Amino acid sequence: MLAEKFFLYLETLLNGQPRNPDGSPRVVSTSPHVPVTLPRGK
């Protein structure tokens, strides 16, 4: 598991993804949006 995290970190560095001002990588979700309808309150 530690090796997997290392390779994910390494890929992030090599891809040159956009970063936030604090230096953390910006995460972009590619999952489809699923609308949720909540029940109305009383």
Number of C-alpha atoms within 10 A of each C-alpha: 5 7 8 9 10 11 11 12 12 11 12 14 11 9 8 9 12 13 11 10 8 6 8 9 15 12 10 7 7 6 6 6 7 6 6 6 6 6 6 5 4 3
